[in-house]
Amino acid sequence: MKTRFKPKFNIKKGDTVVVIAGDDKDRTKPRKVLEVIPDKARILVEGVNIITKHTKPTAQNTKGGIVKQEAPIAISNVMLWDAKAGKPTKVNRQRDNGKLVRIAKKSGEVIK
């Protein structure tokens, strides 16, 4: 993603999201965000896009073998989960005492 300015996303590490597109699509099951990669517009979500990786034996991992792990998905394929409404929601940003806070559009609650 080549842009002149760093993109801003409404999703942060530790948020709960639902996958709205792709093989792991499930709008009713909230999952935790493990990592956000802003320069590639991708996100690592717990239990989503599982890949098998073949690893060689190393000093830390003497056995090696096949490891299952999460791979990043596009940030556009997830939506923030609103716990109060129990549904996925869009995000609104507002200034609160000079600080930018995220607000869920469905319930109007502040997202922590």
ChimeraX attribute file (.defattr): number of C-alpha atoms within 10 A of each C-alpha:
attribute: neighborCount
match mode: 1-to-1
recipient: residues
	/A:1	9
	/A:2	8
	/A:3	7
	/A:4	6
	/A:5	6
	/A:6	10
	/A:7	12
	/A:8	9
	/A:9	12
	/A:10	14
	/A:11	19
	/A:12	17
	/A:13	14
	/A:14	14
	/A:15	18
	/A:16	22
	/A:17	26
	/A:18	25
	/A:19	25
	/A:20	16
	/A:21	15
	/A:22	13
	/A:23	9
	/A:24	13
	/A:25	14
	/A:26	14
	/A:27	16
	/A:28	14
	/A:29	14
	/A:30	21
	/A:31	20
	/A:32	17
	/A:33	20
	/A:34	17
	/A:35	17
	/A:36	20
	/A:37	15
	/A:38	15
	/A:39	12
	/A:40	14
	/A:41	16
	/A:42	17
	/A:43	23
	/A:44	20
	/A:45	27
	/A:46	19
	/A:47	14
	/A:48	19
	/A:49	15
	/A:50	15
	/A:51	12
	/A:52	12
	/A:53	12
	/A:54	11
	/A:55	12
	/A:56	11
	/A:57	11
	/A:58	9
	/A:59	7
	/A:60	7
	/A:61	10
	/A:62	9
	/A:63	11
	/A:64	13
	/A:65	12
	/A:66	12
	/A:67	11
	/A:68	10
	/A:69	13
	/A:70	16
	/A:71	16
	/A:72	19
	/A:73	21
	/A:74	14
	/A:75	20
	/A:76	13
	/A:77	15
	/A:78	23
	/A:79	22
	/A:80	23
	/A:81	25
	/A:82	25
	/A:83	15
	/A:84	11
	/A:85	13
	/A:86	13
	/A:87	18
	/A:88	24
	/A:89	19
	/A:90	14
	/A:91	20
	/A:92	15
	/A:93	13
	/A:94	12
	/A:95	9
	/A:96	9
	/A:97	7
	/A:98	7
	/A:99	7
	/A:100	10
	/A:101	15
	/A:102	19
	/A:103	20
	/A:104	21
	/A:105	15
	/A:106	16
	/A:107	14
	/A:108	14
	/A:109	14
	/A:110	15
	/A:111	15
	/A:112	9
